[in-house]
Amino acid sequence: IEVAATLGAPAIIGSMQGRWGDGTSREQALTWLAEALTELGEHAANLGQPLLYEPLNRYETNLFNRLADTVAFLRTLKTRNVKILAD
């Protein structure tokens, strides 16, 4: 986030977002994701940049694969600085 801010660019959360399973419930994974995105989104906001969250295909993650589901989740966050990257 700091490097992106020095370049005047948003930071992107993509393939590092993780998965649920193997002893971690979907609910727990989403709680952790919400906490992390809120914290990181606020950190990025303090540096004047948005944080972009990218839904990925089913082979890369099982958290969010569809735009509508991702938008609905991002709207539940306490920060408004996490935006969707839909490419």
C-alpha positions in Angstrom: 0.0 0.0 0.0 2.8 2.4 0.8 4.6 1.7 -2.5 1.4 2.1 -4.4 0.7 5.4 -2.7 4.2 6.8 -3.5 3.4 6.0 -7.1 0.0 7.5 -6.9 -1.6 4.2 -7.7 -4.2 2.0 -5.9 -3.1 -1.2 -4.2 -4.8 -4.4 -5.4 -5.8 -7.4 -3.3 -6.0 -10.3 -5.7 -4.5 -13.8 -5.5 -3.4 -13.3 -1.9 -6.9 -13.3 -0.6 -7.0 -16.9 0.5 -9.6 -19.7 0.6 -11.8 -21.4 3.1 -11.8 -25.1 3.9 -9.4 -27.5 5.6 -10.8 -26.7 9.0 -11.7 -23.0 8.4 -15.4 -22.3 7.8 -16.5 -19.9 5.1 -18.0 -17.7 7.8 -14.7 -17.5 9.6 -12.8 -16.8 6.4 -15.2 -14.0 5.5 -14.9 -12.5 9.0 -11.1 -12.4 8.7 -11.4 -11.0 5.2 -13.7 -8.2 6.3 -11.4 -7.3 9.2 -8.3 -7.2 7.0 -10.0 -5.3 4.2 -11.4 -2.7 6.7 -8.0 -2.2 8.3 -6.1 -2.1 5.0 -8.7 0.1 3.3 -8.4 2.7 6.1 -4.7 2.5 5.9 -4.8 3.2 2.1 -7.3 6.0 2.7 -4.9 7.7 5.1 -2.4 7.6 2.3 -4.9 9.0 -0.2 -5.4 5.9 -2.3 -8.2 3.3 -2.8 -7.7 -0.3 -2.0 -9.0 -2.6 -4.9 -10.4 -6.0 -4.2 -10.4 -8.4 -7.2 -12.8 -11.3 -7.3 -11.0 -14.2 -8.9 -12.0 -17.4 -10.8 -12.9 -20.6 -8.9 -9.5 -22.1 -9.4 -7.8 -19.3 -7.5 -10.2 -18.7 -4.6 -13.5 -20.0 -3.2 -14.3 -16.7 -1.4 -15.7 -14.5 -4.2 -16.0 -15.4 -7.9 -18.9 -13.2 -9.0 -19.2 -9.4 -9.1 -22.6 -9.1 -7.5 -21.6 -11.2 -4.5 -18.4 -9.2 -4.2 -20.2 -5.9 -4.3 -22.7 -7.0 -1.7 -19.8 -8.1 0.6 -17.8 -4.9 0.2 -21.0 -2.9 1.1 -20.9 -4.6 4.5 -17.4 -3.3 5.4 -17.0 -0.4 7.8 -14.8 1.4 5.3 -15.9 2.8 1.9 -12.3 2.9 0.6 -12.3 -0.7 -0.7 -13.4 -0.8 -4.3 -14.0 -3.6 -6.7 -11.6 -4.4 -9.5 -13.7 -6.0 -12.2 -11.4 -6.9 -15.1 
